[in-house]
Amino acid sequence: MKVLTVLLLVTTASLLTGCGEEPKSGQSESGITLSAPMNEITKLGEIPSFMSEGLSEEEKDELKRQILPDGVDDARTAEEKFKSFLEKAKAGDPVAQTGLGVMYYTGEAVSKNLAGQILENDPEMAAGWFFRAAEQGYADAQFNLGLLYANGEGVPQDMRQAVELFRKAADQGHVDAQNNLGAMYFTGEGVDRNEKKAIEWFEKAAAQGNEEARANLDAIKNAR
């Protein structure tokens, strides 16, 4: 059974109205400890300074080839994207809050902890932004926050909380949340094991074209 570990990078512009507080250093309302953002933003087409320090130009070029996607030079800079997300996120837009959370999670937006140490990525800050969007019922944020709880990244590992967040997203038709919820029902992680419910969620995800859900259904069928 597969539980996904990749966050969704939201690029659509669906707008909702809500309370958009700026995250502060220390404890958020959710109990999540947030770190302090830096002004340094890594641009697309570049690698963060803490990764390239001490490398020759040839080594930097090789690192770029290994870690940067094709066509990145044609994309907007991360700084532009960060500023756009931040403005909308502060105003309460859950899509922007989720996008900002992804930037902190992936390290596209560079931040530091309270001791001033540069972080390669910041799951705590990501969790804070996902929480704000999830509170507004935004399915992608609920899914992403569920992943952080399932993996214990940025928040204490809590499988029951992960299940609840996946369920909220799955009820809205989020296909990856449906597959993950099926996997957790099948394995009994964070919820009482229930193969019937697992199959129901796998079937819902498979009906939307999710190949992993189809593979999970085949695995259950072949095991019988």
PyMOL commands that set and color helices and strands:
alter all, ss='L'
color gray80, all
select helices_A, chain A and resi 49-52+57-67+72-74+78-90+94-106+123-135+139-151+159-171+175-187+195-207+211-223
alter helices_A, ss='H'
color red, helices_A
select strands_A, chain A and resi 26-27+33-34+36-41+109-112+118-119
alter strands_A, ss='S'
color yellow, strands_A
deselect
rebuild
show_as cartoon
